[in-house]
Amino acid sequence: MELQQKINRITDILRRDDGISGAMHYTEQISWVLFLKFLDDFEEEKESEALLNGTNYSRVIDKQYRWNAWACPKDKNGKPDKKNAKTGDDLNKFVNEELFPYLKSFKENILEIKSLKYKIGNVFEYLDNRIASGHTLREVLDIIDELNFQSQDELFELSHVYENLLQGMGSDGGNSGEFYTPRPVIKAMVDCVNIRPGETIYDGAAGSCGFLIEAFEDIKEGYKGKLNTEQWRFLHEDSLFGNEKTPLAYIMGMMNMILHGIESPNLFKKNTLTENIRDIQEKDRYDVILANPPFGGKEKPQIQQNFPIASNATELLFLQHFMKYLKQEGRAAIVVPEGVLFQTGNSFAKVKQELLENFNLHTILSLPAGVFLPYSGVKTNVMFFDRTGSTSDVWYYECKPPYKLTKNKPIQFEHLKEFVELFPKRSESDNSWLVKAETIFENSFDMSARNLNNQTDAVHLPPKEIIANIKKNDKVIAHLMSEVESILEEGKNG
């Protein structure tokens, strides 16, 4: 059975289970089982290497909790030992009452947060077995037991299968979309920031770690055969950093990085905005920052106190966080909602003034509406800035796919190809134009992307059609109302 077929078979099995509802649940449950199989293969490989080198490897997982002891025991010939394999209520009881409490305890009394044991504890701290039937779980374990994480080819294939699972979870809508940024957008952003070996990369709203993985793959492929031992070690251990506050997204991100060959990711389960950015020093900063932070949220006053420019708008706080975390000469590419560009309320204006005066905001990519459908119809932009001085002018590029983006007709990399090609020289075209920084200052920091090369006459629709369009876009209107509330609140604070 092909790998994709195996995963499809597992999702079909899980869909029938009473404890599972929707793509988010079955992806979560596949994740913890895959994680434990990976862990067993990883430790087995480390043990074999140590044996060959005449050294010892002390396993993190105790004998009775290893894959071959509880999940899929083998007989003396290495064949599945069906007689001694737990199933039904016995299996569920062991997983829920013994295995999970054991793994959750791993974070206790461990100071080394980069250790494998701490990472395991972090993954399982907020995780539970949702599979109601022990017989269902037995079917899933038997299929995953056939996977070989020691095979690089199989690991590579599985990483792509897992990406498809995450994408499917995003397409499911609801809250799951926050974990997944469309791959073409990620690739375009990574291509443009031009990451080099030895640089540190950070995402403070990591989700399923798409940006960090794309950065990893970009260096790995771009410098194939050119990285020395120390550069290779640095890439795997000290290059990629991320925070994620949502337990489920954290698990997905950790699993995604592991499946892409990053054995012990520097991914931390924390709310990035709880950190006081006034305390950040140059040694804490990163060379490259890539992120699509959550927006439209409202933050409490105690969170706002961590930022020099207080605001209840999540996107403004994240923007300040990323600005503060960027090294001298560092580069950043951050997805922001349209409101960040056009709003001129007190805190919005102050953050944009800081960005223009102390950073070089050289590029704004205007993305089409629908990039993040089905879970958000909000129009977004990507801000590209670096810490090389102040802004003299901003190069705008408007991405215009030949069709309206929908859930079933998503954005493709070819829609962003011209942008990536024009980016190094910031060339002007039908879709791009330059705006002087002074113009933005004169317009009270309104940075709206208005393409003067493509002005068209307004089309006046009949009232019935206007009403129909408003009803279709109720989600977008709800978000805009939220932004209006923010403006009014900014006005009060101002």
Sequence and secondary structure as in RCSB ss.txt:
>XXXX:A:sequence
MELQQKINRITDILRRDDGISGAMHYTEQISWVLFLKFLDDFEEEKESEALLNGTNYSRVIDKQYRWNAWACPKD
KNGKPDKKNAKTGDDLNKFVNEELFPYLKSFKENILEIKSLKYKIGNVFEYLDNRIASGHTLREVLDIIDELNFQ
SQDELFELSHVYENLLQGMGSDGGNSGEFYTPRPVIKAMVDCVNIRPGETIYDGAAGSCGFLIEAFEDIKEGYKG
KLNTEQWRFLHEDSLFGNEKTPLAYIMGMMNMILHGIESPNLFKKNTLTENIRDIQEKDRYDVILANPPFGGKEK
PQIQQNFPIASNATELLFLQHFMKYLKQEGRAAIVVPEGVLFQTGNSFAKVKQELLENFNLHTILSLPAGVFLPY
SGVKTNVMFFDRTGSTSDVWYYECKPPYKLTKNKPIQFEHLKEFVELFPKRSESDNSWLVKAETIFENSFDMSAR
NLNNQTDAVHLPPKEIIANIKKNDKVIAHLMSEVESILEEGKNG
>XXXX:A:secstr
  HHHHHHHHHHHHHTSTT  SHHHHHHHHHHHHHHHHHHHHHHHHHHHHHHTT     SS GGGSHHHHTS B 
TTSSB TTT   HHHHHHHIIIIIHHHHHGGGTT   TTSHHHHHHHHHHT       HHHHHHHHHHHTT  TT
 HHHHHHHHHHHHHHHHHHHHT GGGGGG   HHHHHHHHHHH   TT  EEETT TT HHHHHHHHHHHHHTTT
T  HHHHHHHHHTSEEEE  SHHHHHHHHHHHHHTT SS EEE S GGGS GGG  GGG EEEEEE    S B  
HHHHTTSSS  SBHHHHHHHHHHHHEEEEEEEEEEEEHHHHH  SHHHHHHHHHHHHHSEEEEEEE  TTTTTTT
    EEEEEEESSS  SEEEEEE   SS   SSS   GGGTHHHHHHTTTT  BTTEEEEEHHHHHHTTT     
 GGG        HHHHHHHHHHTHHHHHHHHHHHHHHHHHHHH 
